[in-house]
């Protein structure tokens, strides 16, 4: 049954929008809307054969929507699966006495089974490529001996070289629903010396509260490795991890142990206590607070050889690019380091970031990172061993200017081109469905004419609500987008038909599903623009596609603008 509900099988029919009711609508609200539409579309009200046929189709559609939403079990299935879920074989074995909550639990169970099947085919590859660049000759340039200069030995160009590289990759191979094998490896080189290692880990989920992992490794730099890792939820707010390992080398066996205790201090804050014993023993405590708009970390570590105190803060902009700016200060026996930077989303699967690091005695470095899906590309560029203002300035301004230029000349045109191609594909794939919906909408408008005439007469007699003009679709109001063509449809009649007692109420659902409506611009942002008269005064309103609307309103008066 779950196999028949793949994600690409999405139906655009919205029964809630068709009946113009809230998703939380009561049975009385459903019944009232259903009766209103039945009076409008009843086939016996029309003598013309063509109108009678069209009315019968719309009447059956409204009847089907009411039939589904008025039955608690069918409504629960529809809310979770959509219209296609009602067509799937197998629901007949579900007990009719099940509540909507139990139906959702059944759905979640089927989803888990489908995820488990997908898990068997997924390797979840992850990789990192790091390239260290030594560019100190740009700022720490020393002149050659006078003889070499006079002989033309120095070309005058700064010397930039790659002094280290690191490549790592890992894949996961699910063996059963609770067992996973993880294979990872890495290669590193620095100043002409290199090495690598390979690791195999076997992880078993023992229960909903924990898992265990056994690790084996070998390499030419550290020798064979054997390790054991355990994770355990102690309570709903607290968990612990423990990792012990033994490194075999020519100098003997070097054991190590790391334990960590974590606790939720509140909804957005975590506290951590960590103890490490081995070649680099230490004790660390940290507090991490992560909210929708910010991320804050404070950590203190006492250890050999590193003892430090660190604080970092990250601000998250609520924009489409998911831009973040961050800064941190870290001070200890090794010196003091200040870092600041930013990252932003440059495409659907790519995030680009840059960080400037200024420290004593480390100097100034620029770190560029690109995340592409599950792959990470990291480029640390060491600019100078000294604290030079010029190095800090160019490390800050250079990447910003370069990014703005690439954003304007490359990224935006590419993203716009990709979006246009996707929209074109979506239009082509939905062309037949849109044509069908358009025919249904035109038929509905024809059937509404007589009802609308009576509604207008009643509203005029009491100086009530009269819809003068209404358009639905894509409006082009930005001067920079004048080359784009507006795509709207006239929905004056359908909206006037929904007026009752001088009021019009539209719920929070796409208006494309309302009677007499259809989607004139698939995949694009749509709005509803309306000019109406109430108490003899002109009003105007513009609202979003899924925005609830209730008119008349004093704020819509044109003479108040």
NULOMAR-619336 format. One line per field, with one value per residue (C-alpha): residue number from 1; x, y, z. Coordinates in pm, whole numbers, plus 50000, padded with zeros to 5 digits. Layout:
N
k <- [NUM | ...]
east <- [X | ...]
north <- [Y | ...]
up <- [Z | ...]
// end
This chain:
561
k <- [1 | 2 | 3 | 4 | 5 | 6 | 7 | 8 | 9 | 10 | 11 | 12 | 13 | 14 | 15 | 16 | 17 | 18 | 19 | 20 | 21 | 22 | 23 | 24 | 25 | 26 | 27 | 28 | 29 | 30 | 31 | 32 | 33 | 34 | 35 | 36 | 37 | 38 | 39 | 40 | 41 | 42 | 43 | 44 | 45 | 46 | 47 | 48 | 49 | 50 | 51 | 52 | 53 | 54 | 55 | 56 | 57 | 58 | 59 | 60 | 61 | 62 | 63 | 64 | 65 | 66 | 67 | 68 | 69 | 70 | 71 | 72 | 73 | 74 | 75 | 76 | 77 | 78 | 79 | 80 | 81 | 82 | 83 | 84 | 85 | 86 | 87 | 88 | 89 | 90 | 91 | 92 | 93 | 94 | 95 | 96 | 97 | 98 | 99 | 100 | 101 | 102 | 103 | 104 | 105 | 106 | 107 | 108 | 109 | 110 | 111 | 112 | 113 | 114 | 115 | 116 | 117 | 118 | 119 | 120 | 121 | 122 | 123 | 124 | 125 | 126 | 127 | 128 | 129 | 130 | 131 | 132 | 133 | 134 | 135 | 136 | 137 | 138 | 139 | 140 | 141 | 142 | 143 | 144 | 145 | 146 | 147 | 148 | 149 | 150 | 151 | 152 | 153 | 154 | 155 | 156 | 157 | 158 | 159 | 160 | 161 | 162 | 163 | 164 | 165 | 166 | 167 | 168 | 169 | 170 | 171 | 172 | 173 | 174 | 175 | 176 | 177 | 178 | 179 | 180 | 181 | 182 | 183 | 184 | 185 | 186 | 187 | 188 | 189 | 190 | 191 | 192 | 193 | 194 | 195 | 196 | 197 | 198 | 199 | 200 | 201 | 202 | 203 | 204 | 205 | 206 | 207 | 208 | 209 | 210 | 211 | 212 | 213 | 214 | 215 | 216 | 217 | 218 | 219 | 220 | 221 | 222 | 223 | 224 | 225 | 226 | 227 | 228 | 229 | 230 | 231 | 232 | 233 | 234 | 235 | 236 | 237 | 238 | 239 | 240 | 241 | 242 | 243 | 244 | 245 | 246 | 247 | 248 | 249 | 250 | 251 | 252 | 253 | 254 | 255 | 256 | 257 | 258 | 259 | 260 | 261 | 262 | 263 | 264 | 265 | 266 | 267 | 268 | 269 | 270 | 271 | 272 | 273 | 274 | 275 | 276 | 277 | 278 | 279 | 280 | 281 | 282 | 283 | 284 | 285 | 286 | 287 | 288 | 289 | 290 | 291 | 292 | 293 | 294 | 295 | 296 | 297 | 298 | 299 | 300 | 301 | 302 | 303 | 304 | 305 | 306 | 307 | 308 | 309 | 310 | 311 | 312 | 313 | 314 | 315 | 316 | 317 | 318 | 319 | 320 | 321 | 322 | 323 | 324 | 325 | 326 | 327 | 328 | 329 | 330 | 331 | 332 | 333 | 334 | 335 | 336 | 337 | 338 | 339 | 340 | 341 | 342 | 343 | 344 | 345 | 346 | 347 | 348 | 349 | 350 | 351 | 352 | 353 | 354 | 355 | 356 | 357 | 358 | 359 | 360 | 361 | 362 | 363 | 364 | 365 | 366 | 367 | 368 | 369 | 370 | 371 | 372 | 373 | 374 | 375 | 376 | 377 | 378 | 379 | 380 | 381 | 382 | 383 | 384 | 385 | 386 | 387 | 388 | 389 | 390 | 391 | 392 | 393 | 394 | 395 | 396 | 397 | 398 | 399 | 400 | 401 | 402 | 403 | 404 | 405 | 406 | 407 | 408 | 409 | 410 | 411 | 412 | 413 | 414 | 415 | 416 | 417 | 418 | 419 | 420 | 421 | 422 | 423 | 424 | 425 | 426 | 427 | 428 | 429 | 430 | 431 | 432 | 433 | 434 | 435 | 436 | 437 | 438 | 439 | 440 | 441 | 442 | 443 | 444 | 445 | 446 | 447 | 448 | 449 | 450 | 451 | 452 | 453 | 454 | 455 | 456 | 457 | 458 | 459 | 460 | 461 | 462 | 463 | 464 | 465 | 466 | 467 | 468 | 469 | 470 | 471 | 472 | 473 | 474 | 475 | 476 | 477 | 478 | 479 | 480 | 481 | 482 | 483 | 484 | 485 | 486 | 487 | 488 | 489 | 490 | 491 | 492 | 493 | 494 | 495 | 496 | 497 | 498 | 499 | 500 | 501 | 502 | 503 | 504 | 505 | 506 | 507 | 508 | 509 | 510 | 511 | 512 | 513 | 514 | 515 | 516 | 517 | 518 | 519 | 520 | 521 | 522 | 523 | 524 | 525 | 526 | 527 | 528 | 529 | 530 | 531 | 532 | 533 | 534 | 535 | 536 | 537 | 538 | 539 | 540 | 541 | 542 | 543 | 544 | 545 | 546 | 547 | 548 | 549 | 550 | 551 | 552 | 553 | 554 | 555 | 556 | 557 | 558 | 559 | 560 | 561]
east <- [50000 | 50282 | 50448 | 50152 | 50196 | 50529 | 50610 | 50572 | 50208 | 50056 | 49701 | 49613 | 49242 | 49180 | 48843 | 48869 | 48927 | 48644 | 48401 | 48571 | 48605 | 48888 | 49089 | 48951 | 48592 | 48317 | 48047 | 47797 | 48031 | 48082 | 47708 | 47628 | 47884 | 47773 | 47406 | 47496 | 47694 | 47431 | 47168 | 47403 | 47503 | 47198 | 47139 | 46760 | 46787 | 46912 | 46718 | 46993 | 47153 | 47508 | 47461 | 47288 | 47587 | 47837 | 47625 | 47613 | 47994 | 48041 | 47761 | 47931 | 48264 | 48110 | 47926 | 48251 | 48431 | 48154 | 48139 | 48511 | 48532 | 48216 | 48344 | 48606 | 48809 | 48811 | 48893 | 49189 | 49320 | 49269 | 49443 | 49750 | 49765 | 49561 | 49312 | 49530 | 49537 | 49164 | 49222 | 49479 | 49373 | 49415 | 49223 | 48931 | 49126 | 49154 | 48890 | 48618 | 48625 | 48977 | 49014 | 49192 | 49490 | 49510 | 49488 | 49784 | 49975 | 49907 | 50039 | 50353 | 50408 | 50380 | 50618 | 50871 | 50847 | 50907 | 51202 | 51348 | 51325 | 51493 | 51755 | 51859 | 51951 | 52120 | 52494 | 52482 | 52825 | 53007 | 53336 | 53576 | 53852 | 54081 | 54355 | 54588 | 54745 | 55049 | 55016 | 55242 | 55466 | 55189 | 55244 | 55562 | 55779 | 56151 | 56385 | 56655 | 57023 | 57133 | 57332 | 57032 | 56815 | 57063 | 57104 | 56730 | 56694 | 56367 | 56074 | 55888 | 55579 | 55479 | 55526 | 55201 | 55206 | 54988 | 55153 | 54900 | 54603 | 54352 | 54090 | 53839 | 53537 | 53285 | 52990 | 52720 | 52590 | 52272 | 52292 | 51957 | 51705 | 51921 | 52275 | 52489 | 52845 | 53042 | 53355 | 53576 | 53921 | 54148 | 54469 | 54681 | 54999 | 55189 | 55519 | 55603 | 55515 | 55192 | 54996 | 54654 | 54423 | 54111 | 53841 | 53550 | 53276 | 52982 | 52688 | 52388 | 52080 | 52002 | 51680 | 51502 | 51730 | 52075 | 52322 | 52671 | 52955 | 53275 | 53556 | 53862 | 54129 | 54468 | 54710 | 55071 | 55088 | 54940 | 54914 | 54616 | 54321 | 54044 | 53762 | 53421 | 53154 | 52827 | 52532 | 52252 | 51950 | 51936 | 51614 | 51403 | 51630 | 51968 | 52201 | 52560 | 52828 | 53145 | 53431 | 53731 | 54008 | 54350 | 54609 | 54884 | 55220 | 55591 | 55604 | 55342 | 54973 | 54823 | 54479 | 54226 | 53886 | 53634 | 53301 | 53036 | 52719 | 52463 | 52141 | 51862 | 51860 | 51554 | 51384 | 51676 | 51974 | 52206 | 52476 | 52775 | 53037 | 53327 | 53626 | 53911 | 54194 | 54491 | 54770 | 54581 | 54383 | 54130 | 53803 | 53557 | 53224 | 53011 | 52668 | 52504 | 52190 | 52032 | 51719 | 51553 | 51751 | 52080 | 52333 | 52549 | 52830 | 53038 | 53307 | 53588 | 53856 | 54131 | 54381 | 54722 | 54845 | 54544 | 54358 | 54127 | 53804 | 53587 | 53273 | 53097 | 52779 | 52595 | 52303 | 52062 | 51884 | 51531 | 51579 | 51561 | 51942 | 51961 | 52244 | 52437 | 52703 | 52923 | 53202 | 53408 | 53686 | 53915 | 54196 | 54427 | 54786 | 54836 | 54741 | 54428 | 54226 | 53940 | 53729 | 53444 | 53269 | 52949 | 52784 | 52496 | 52305 | 52403 | 52187 | 51943 | 52218 | 52519 | 52628 | 52930 | 53109 | 53416 | 53586 | 53870 | 54096 | 54317 | 54535 | 54853 | 55087 | 54899 | 54872 | 54597 | 54419 | 54123 | 53912 | 53674 | 53427 | 53181 | 52921 | 52769 | 52510 | 52710 | 53050 | 53264 | 53543 | 53767 | 54041 | 54240 | 54465 | 54743 | 54815 | 55069 | 55235 | 55203 | 54907 | 54906 | 54605 | 54647 | 54611 | 54299 | 54151 | 54207 | 54095 | 53768 | 53694 | 53839 | 53601 | 53303 | 53370 | 53443 | 53121 | 52905 | 53053 | 53002 | 52653 | 52548 | 52728 | 52707 | 52491 | 52175 | 52158 | 52218 | 51954 | 51706 | 51770 | 51721 | 51396 | 51263 | 51348 | 51175 | 50868 | 50855 | 50875 | 50604 | 50380 | 50428 | 50356 | 50043 | 49912 | 49637 | 49530 | 49518 | 49308 | 49064 | 49045 | 48988 | 48693 | 48546 | 48591 | 48424 | 48137 | 48100 | 48086 | 47807 | 47610 | 47657 | 47510 | 47151 | 47250 | 47488 | 47212 | 46985 | 47267 | 47352 | 46986 | 46961 | 47286 | 47192 | 46860 | 47041 | 47350 | 47554 | 47861 | 47904 | 48219 | 48294 | 48611 | 48832 | 49144 | 49346 | 49696 | 50037 | 50057 | 50370 | 50413 | 50793 | 50944 | 51245 | 51011 | 50814 | 50936 | 50732 | 50372 | 50096 | 49884 | 49548 | 49190 | 48865 | 48701 | 48438 | 48143 | 48278 | 48351 | 48015 | 47854 | 48026 | 47883 | 47629 | 47463 | 47698 | 48006 | 48272 | 48496 | 48785 | 48984 | 49360 | 49386 | 49494 | 49221 | 49280 | 49050 | 48752 | 48451 | 48505 | 48880 | 49181 | 49558 | 49662 | 50034 | 50140 | 50440 | 50445 | 50337 | 49975 | 49755 | 49392 | 49310 | 48959 | 48765 | 48433 | 48159 | 48003 | 47757 | 47813 | 48186 | 48464 | 48707 | 49017 | 49228 | 49521 | 49593 | 49815 | 49705 | 49684 | 49600 | 49264 | 49036 | 48726 | 48547 | 48423 | 48683 | 48725 | 49097 | 49011 | 48834 | 48993 | 48923 | 49144 | 49454]
north <- [50000 | 50244 | 50168 | 50320 | 50650 | 50768 | 51136 | 51211 | 51108 | 51434 | 51537 | 51903 | 51868 | 52036 | 51938 | 52200 | 52476 | 52347 | 52373 | 52694 | 52566 | 52551 | 52231 | 52226 | 52275 | 52118 | 51892 | 52183 | 52404 | 52127 | 52067 | 52436 | 52477 | 52153 | 52255 | 52595 | 52439 | 52170 | 52439 | 52604 | 52296 | 52069 | 51927 | 51952 | 52334 | 52343 | 52254 | 52307 | 51962 | 52096 | 52299 | 52002 | 51778 | 52030 | 52081 | 51707 | 51682 | 51966 | 51835 | 51494 | 51658 | 51857 | 51547 | 51347 | 51620 | 51628 | 51249 | 51227 | 51512 | 51418 | 51066 | 51079 | 50786 | 50901 | 51255 | 51133 | 50935 | 51237 | 51474 | 51249 | 51094 | 51328 | 51219 | 50936 | 50779 | 50714 | 50517 | 50281 | 49925 | 49802 | 50057 | 49816 | 49607 | 49904 | 49892 | 50152 | 50231 | 50369 | 50733 | 50990 | 50972 | 50596 | 50641 | 50877 | 50623 | 50365 | 50610 | 50672 | 50297 | 50260 | 50552 | 50385 | 50064 | 50257 | 50441 | 50109 | 49980 | 50294 | 50259 | 49925 | 50100 | 50406 | 50441 | 50800 | 50901 | 51186 | 51341 | 51621 | 51774 | 52022 | 52213 | 52428 | 52725 | 52918 | 53278 | 53445 | 53575 | 53822 | 54015 | 53875 | 53930 | 53966 | 54104 | 53876 | 53956 | 54257 | 54039 | 53821 | 54125 | 54284 | 53952 | 53930 | 53620 | 53745 | 53761 | 54007 | 53781 | 53649 | 53277 | 53092 | 52719 | 52432 | 52302 | 52041 | 51839 | 51611 | 51389 | 51177 | 50975 | 50754 | 50540 | 50360 | 50016 | 49912 | 49539 | 49505 | 49747 | 49774 | 49703 | 49936 | 49906 | 50230 | 50231 | 50540 | 50636 | 50937 | 51053 | 51344 | 51514 | 51809 | 51958 | 51649 | 51392 | 51197 | 50903 | 50749 | 50522 | 50313 | 50238 | 49997 | 50046 | 49818 | 49990 | 49821 | 49997 | 49801 | 49985 | 50315 | 50444 | 50358 | 50201 | 50056 | 50065 | 49863 | 50020 | 49871 | 50078 | 50057 | 50312 | 50392 | 50681 | 50550 | 50174 | 49944 | 50075 | 49906 | 50108 | 50080 | 50353 | 50354 | 50596 | 50585 | 50800 | 50818 | 51020 | 51216 | 51518 | 51355 | 51125 | 51002 | 50867 | 50672 | 50595 | 50381 | 50283 | 50121 | 50243 | 49992 | 50130 | 50053 | 50235 | 50005 | 50027 | 50370 | 50346 | 50630 | 50700 | 50975 | 51017 | 51285 | 51370 | 51600 | 51749 | 51967 | 52273 | 52412 | 52390 | 52551 | 52500 | 52203 | 52155 | 51922 | 51774 | 51587 | 51402 | 51270 | 51046 | 50942 | 51116 | 51448 | 51441 | 51717 | 51817 | 52028 | 52190 | 52381 | 52538 | 52557 | 52759 | 52723 | 52918 | 53008 | 53331 | 53264 | 53007 | 53067 | 52854 | 52897 | 52642 | 52601 | 52332 | 52233 | 51992 | 51892 | 52049 | 52273 | 52485 | 52751 | 52947 | 53001 | 53194 | 53213 | 53370 | 53321 | 53526 | 53368 | 53595 | 53486 | 53510 | 53268 | 53238 | 53133 | 53384 | 53363 | 53587 | 53461 | 53562 | 53387 | 53448 | 53173 | 53227 | 52982 | 52868 | 52864 | 53233 | 53418 | 53384 | 53603 | 53476 | 53633 | 53537 | 53461 | 53188 | 53184 | 52944 | 52988 | 52711 | 52445 | 52210 | 52442 | 52666 | 52896 | 53041 | 53248 | 53308 | 53543 | 53423 | 53673 | 53548 | 53564 | 53401 | 53238 | 53551 | 53608 | 53338 | 53321 | 53004 | 52933 | 52645 | 52510 | 52250 | 52074 | 51817 | 51579 | 51689 | 51958 | 52153 | 52347 | 52594 | 52747 | 53023 | 53140 | 53505 | 53619 | 53520 | 53877 | 54097 | 54319 | 54552 | 54521 | 54143 | 54172 | 54428 | 54225 | 53902 | 54074 | 54286 | 54057 | 53761 | 53995 | 54180 | 53854 | 53695 | 53995 | 53991 | 53614 | 53642 | 53905 | 53771 | 53393 | 53263 | 53470 | 53417 | 53044 | 53008 | 53213 | 52993 | 52677 | 52808 | 52899 | 52552 | 52387 | 52609 | 52525 | 52153 | 52190 | 52379 | 52116 | 51827 | 51994 | 52144 | 51884 | 51909 | 52291 | 52272 | 52040 | 52267 | 52567 | 52394 | 52306 | 52666 | 52810 | 52566 | 52661 | 53032 | 52964 | 52776 | 53061 | 53335 | 53307 | 53279 | 53574 | 53787 | 53719 | 53784 | 54117 | 54226 | 54138 | 54317 | 54629 | 54653 | 54676 | 54863 | 54559 | 54391 | 54396 | 54262 | 54499 | 54337 | 54053 | 53897 | 53596 | 53495 | 53652 | 54031 | 54216 | 54533 | 54551 | 54784 | 54552 | 54273 | 54463 | 54217 | 53946 | 53895 | 53905 | 53590 | 53644 | 53527 | 53710 | 53568 | 53835 | 53599 | 53314 | 53554 | 53728 | 53385 | 53325 | 53646 | 53580 | 53842 | 54113 | 53913 | 53719 | 53479 | 53288 | 53036 | 52973 | 52751 | 52796 | 52986 | 52782 | 52516 | 52748 | 52693 | 52888 | 52922 | 52744 | 52794 | 53026 | 53016 | 52678 | 52688 | 53068 | 53300 | 53408 | 53677 | 53785 | 54146 | 54271 | 54593 | 54594 | 54829 | 54834 | 55093 | 55280 | 55323 | 55177 | 54932 | 54755 | 54467 | 54252 | 53927 | 53623 | 53290 | 53104 | 53407 | 53413 | 53700 | 53849 | 54145 | 54412 | 54593 | 54959 | 54943 | 54856 | 55190 | 55367 | 55716 | 55628 | 55564]
up <- [50000 | 50081 | 49750 | 49573 | 49752 | 49616 | 49654 | 49282 | 49293 | 49410 | 49323 | 49293 | 49392 | 49728 | 49871 | 50145 | 49890 | 49669 | 49960 | 50084 | 50441 | 50692 | 50733 | 51089 | 50969 | 51175 | 51033 | 51046 | 50841 | 50586 | 50561 | 50513 | 50234 | 50069 | 50062 | 49914 | 49629 | 49569 | 49514 | 49267 | 49067 | 49090 | 48738 | 48764 | 48768 | 48407 | 48092 | 47837 | 47774 | 47775 | 48093 | 48252 | 48170 | 48309 | 48621 | 48678 | 48665 | 48913 | 49135 | 49152 | 49238 | 49523 | 49642 | 49643 | 49843 | 50102 | 50118 | 50194 | 50445 | 50633 | 50707 | 50989 | 50857 | 50493 | 50607 | 50812 | 50512 | 50282 | 50526 | 50535 | 50188 | 49970 | 49707 | 49579 | 49922 | 49894 | 49573 | 49725 | 49787 | 50140 | 50346 | 50359 | 50609 | 50846 | 51114 | 51067 | 51437 | 51416 | 51506 | 51285 | 51522 | 51473 | 51095 | 51113 | 51320 | 51047 | 50790 | 50993 | 51021 | 50644 | 50601 | 50829 | 50628 | 50307 | 50461 | 50571 | 50215 | 50087 | 50358 | 50213 | 49887 | 50036 | 50100 | 50231 | 50095 | 50271 | 50176 | 50255 | 50044 | 50217 | 50036 | 50248 | 50069 | 50186 | 50062 | 50319 | 50040 | 49955 | 50279 | 50444 | 50136 | 50203 | 49940 | 49805 | 49829 | 49628 | 49392 | 49309 | 49249 | 49014 | 48833 | 48777 | 48996 | 49147 | 48910 | 49133 | 49163 | 49506 | 49563 | 49650 | 49709 | 49828 | 50144 | 50259 | 50137 | 50301 | 50139 | 50331 | 50223 | 50399 | 50296 | 50492 | 50400 | 50585 | 50660 | 50839 | 50983 | 51297 | 51169 | 50957 | 50827 | 50783 | 50567 | 50574 | 50460 | 50435 | 50271 | 50395 | 50284 | 50430 | 50316 | 50114 | 50380 | 50363 | 50486 | 50501 | 50694 | 50647 | 50905 | 50927 | 51185 | 51261 | 51431 | 51590 | 51719 | 52033 | 52122 | 52088 | 52364 | 52234 | 51996 | 52001 | 51751 | 51703 | 51499 | 51331 | 51160 | 50996 | 50853 | 50784 | 51031 | 51356 | 51309 | 51378 | 51581 | 51778 | 51932 | 52094 | 52104 | 52298 | 52292 | 52548 | 52632 | 53011 | 53025 | 52781 | 52848 | 52903 | 52708 | 52731 | 52499 | 52570 | 52333 | 52422 | 52185 | 52163 | 51916 | 51829 | 51717 | 51730 | 52064 | 52215 | 52291 | 52353 | 52518 | 52518 | 52670 | 52605 | 52783 | 52741 | 52930 | 52766 | 52900 | 52762 | 52986 | 52809 | 52471 | 52282 | 52514 | 52562 | 52825 | 52773 | 53007 | 52847 | 52991 | 52777 | 52899 | 52687 | 52502 | 52524 | 52847 | 52913 | 53076 | 52879 | 52958 | 52709 | 52670 | 52327 | 52260 | 51918 | 51819 | 51493 | 51470 | 51651 | 51768 | 52077 | 52222 | 52535 | 52622 | 52878 | 52860 | 53105 | 52955 | 52834 | 52614 | 52539 | 52795 | 52660 | 52690 | 52381 | 52294 | 51956 | 51825 | 51496 | 51366 | 51115 | 50870 | 50782 | 50406 | 50115 | 50101 | 50470 | 50526 | 50853 | 51006 | 51286 | 51519 | 51787 | 52038 | 52165 | 52415 | 52586 | 52641 | 52263 | 52226 | 52123 | 51803 | 51679 | 51389 | 51195 | 50876 | 50690 | 50487 | 50242 | 50023 | 49657 | 49509 | 49619 | 49741 | 49786 | 50075 | 50049 | 50352 | 50431 | 50767 | 50859 | 51143 | 51325 | 51610 | 51810 | 51724 | 51432 | 51218 | 50962 | 50760 | 50525 | 50528 | 50240 | 50262 | 50007 | 50103 | 49805 | 49915 | 50139 | 50007 | 50173 | 50004 | 50244 | 50148 | 50438 | 50305 | 50538 | 50455 | 50712 | 51041 | 51167 | 51259 | 50952 | 50900 | 50523 | 50542 | 50758 | 50518 | 50201 | 50370 | 50462 | 50156 | 49887 | 49931 | 49972 | 49645 | 49464 | 49592 | 49495 | 49145 | 49103 | 49254 | 49001 | 48693 | 48741 | 49027 | 48978 | 48598 | 48649 | 48922 | 48718 | 48415 | 48623 | 48770 | 48425 | 48295 | 48591 | 48547 | 48176 | 48250 | 48514 | 48271 | 48002 | 48238 | 48377 | 48050 | 48003 | 48368 | 48349 | 48030 | 48208 | 48512 | 48285 | 48119 | 48458 | 48578 | 48266 | 48304 | 48670 | 48579 | 48329 | 48592 | 48841 | 48624 | 48743 | 49110 | 49079 | 48924 | 49222 | 49471 | 49309 | 49314 | 49682 | 49768 | 49568 | 49752 | 50086 | 49954 | 50043 | 49898 | 49520 | 49351 | 49064 | 48935 | 49058 | 48907 | 49016 | 48905 | 48863 | 48870 | 48754 | 48960 | 48983 | 48720 | 48688 | 48573 | 48309 | 48046 | 48218 | 48112 | 48369 | 48370 | 48541 | 48506 | 48574 | 48888 | 48945 | 48902 | 49124 | 49411 | 49386 | 49401 | 49739 | 49891 | 50165 | 50385 | 50251 | 50353 | 50167 | 50359 | 50199 | 50402 | 50422 | 50116 | 49756 | 49577 | 49262 | 49409 | 49455 | 49226 | 48904 | 48964 | 48811 | 48819 | 48530 | 48613 | 48752 | 48984 | 49022 | 49301 | 49268 | 49421 | 49427 | 49342 | 49403 | 49353 | 49539 | 49655 | 49999 | 50129 | 49803 | 49878 | 49662 | 49822 | 49692 | 49827 | 49718 | 49904 | 49862 | 49720 | 50052 | 50265 | 50442 | 50340 | 50498 | 50341 | 50368 | 50576 | 50663 | 50577 | 50214 | 50148 | 49855 | 49991 | 50295 | 50083]
// end
